[in-house]
Amino acid sequence: MLQLKSLLALHLLVTTSHGYVPIPSGTASAASNIMCWCNPAPEGTSTCDDCFRFSRRRFCTTAATSVLFPAFLSRPAQAKAKEEIITPEIMRAAFERVASEASSPTGGVASLANAINIQDWPFILEFTQNYDLEFRKLVMGGARRKIPKTTDANKALRDQGMMLTNGVTFDLIAVNKAARVQDAEAATKAYGLFVDDIQSFLRLASKVEF
């Protein structure tokens, strides 16, 4: 809002100030197109150097404002036009990606479970560092953003989704910490919380209102 007010003020100042009188191109010199504010102007000229320099600055400011001012005002309209329309099918597909990753015997969730069972600590340390971005942020976060903001109930579901995705981050951190000290019991407990948070997240889909 402050930026918009500043641009409005600048535009108003430029368009209402005096000192520049436009003339057809080629009918007079650049100097004759400027009203000198000095009284009188230097002998043999229609303007002084100070006024000429001022007019050049004013021309640049006018040109910049003419370009930036309309562009600034058009941004909200452009952003609104790009807003995605969420359908039940789009949201369901996003949540199915989460469910597929969580249930696939070759997915990351199963791979982490297997690594904990065989106590493959080097794998767990590396895997938990990367999986937060790959699964929690991109897959789960993508599904949460497909919950439309059309009702207060849906907004509450989006908030719950954020809490659960954050919970997944902390679960993976807990598994990683357990792997550092090769604590199989702590790793198994943290993995259980990890799975619970995923299942709770998946249940949000059935509560979304369209």
Solvent accessible surface area in square Angstrom, and as a share of the most:
residue,aa,sasa,rsa
1,M,165,0.73
2,L,141,0.70
3,Q,107,0.47
4,L,47,0.23
5,K,120,0.51
6,S,62,0.40
7,L,27,0.14
8,L,87,0.43
9,A,62,0.48
10,L,68,0.34
11,H,60,0.27
12,L,116,0.58
13,L,119,0.59
14,V,10,0.06
15,T,80,0.47
16,T,82,0.47
17,S,38,0.25
18,H,148,0.66
19,G,7,0.07
20,Y,81,0.31
21,V,66,0.38
22,P,101,0.63
23,I,64,0.32
24,P,95,0.60
25,S,120,0.77
26,G,79,0.76
27,T,91,0.53
28,A,51,0.39
29,S,70,0.45
30,A,70,0.54
31,A,36,0.28
32,S,56,0.36
33,N,24,0.12
34,I,14,0.07
35,M,114,0.51
36,C,29,0.17
37,W,150,0.53
38,C,58,0.35
39,N,148,0.76
40,P,115,0.73
41,A,31,0.24
42,P,62,0.39
43,E,174,0.78
44,G,81,0.78
45,T,76,0.44
46,S,57,0.37
47,T,11,0.07
48,C,16,0.09
49,D,103,0.53
50,D,91,0.47
51,C,14,0.09
52,F,65,0.27
53,R,123,0.45
54,F,71,0.30
55,S,7,0.05
56,R,155,0.57
57,R,147,0.54
58,R,38,0.14
59,F,125,0.52
60,C,83,0.50
61,T,48,0.28
62,T,45,0.26
63,A,46,0.35
64,A,50,0.39
65,T,5,0.03
66,S,60,0.39
67,V,104,0.60
68,L,104,0.52
69,F,23,0.10
70,P,75,0.47
71,A,49,0.38
72,F,37,0.15
73,L,89,0.44
74,S,40,0.26
75,R,146,0.53
76,P,92,0.58
77,A,68,0.53
78,Q,103,0.46
79,A,67,0.52
80,K,156,0.66
81,A,87,0.67
82,K,171,0.72
83,E,126,0.56
84,E,96,0.43
85,I,143,0.72
86,I,34,0.17
87,T,48,0.28
88,P,49,0.31
89,E,109,0.49
90,I,63,0.32
91,M,10,0.05
92,R,119,0.43
93,A,53,0.41
94,A,14,0.11
95,F,9,0.04
96,E,101,0.45
97,R,147,0.54
98,V,0,0.00
99,A,38,0.29
100,S,64,0.41
101,E,48,0.21
102,A,19,0.15
103,S,90,0.58
104,S,30,0.20
105,P,121,0.76
106,T,121,0.70
107,G,9,0.09
108,G,9,0.09
109,V,8,0.05
110,A,31,0.24
111,S,37,0.24
112,L,0,0.00
113,A,25,0.19
114,N,82,0.42
115,A,3,0.03
116,I,10,0.05
117,N,120,0.62
118,I,111,0.56
119,Q,94,0.42
120,D,52,0.27
121,W,19,0.07
122,P,100,0.63
123,F,79,0.33
124,I,0,0.00
125,L,54,0.27
126,E,113,0.51
127,F,31,0.13
128,T,6,0.04
129,Q,124,0.55
130,N,73,0.38
131,Y,10,0.04
132,D,28,0.15
133,L,97,0.48
134,E,94,0.42
135,F,2,0.01
136,R,52,0.19
137,K,101,0.43
138,L,99,0.49
139,V,21,0.12
140,M,0,0.00
141,G,8,0.08
142,G,17,0.16
143,A,0,0.00
144,R,32,0.12
145,R,129,0.47
146,K,50,0.21
147,I,0,0.00
148,P,13,0.08
149,K,127,0.54
150,T,103,0.60
151,T,48,0.28
152,D,117,0.61
153,A,46,0.36
154,N,0,0.00
155,K,96,0.41
156,A,46,0.36
157,L,10,0.05
158,R,33,0.12
159,D,91,0.47
160,Q,78,0.35
161,G,0,0.00
162,M,85,0.38
163,M,142,0.63
164,L,36,0.18
165,T,5,0.03
166,N,62,0.32
167,G,17,0.17
168,V,0,0.00
169,T,29,0.17
170,F,136,0.57
171,D,12,0.06
172,L,3,0.02
173,I,77,0.39
174,A,42,0.32
175,V,0,0.00
176,N,9,0.05
177,K,119,0.50
178,A,5,0.04
179,A,1,0.01
180,R,158,0.58
181,V,112,0.65
182,Q,117,0.52
183,D,55,0.29
184,A,32,0.25
185,E,144,0.65
186,A,40,0.31
187,A,0,0.00
188,T,77,0.45
189,K,149,0.63
190,A,6,0.05
191,Y,39,0.15
192,G,31,0.30
193,L,94,0.47
194,F,0,0.00
195,V,43,0.24
196,D,83,0.43
197,D,30,0.15
198,I,1,0.01
199,Q,75,0.33
200,S,33,0.21
201,F,0,0.00
202,L,37,0.18
203,R,141,0.51
204,L,4,0.02
205,A,26,0.20
206,S,102,0.66
207,K,118,0.50
208,V,19,0.11
209,E,81,0.36
210,F,125,0.52
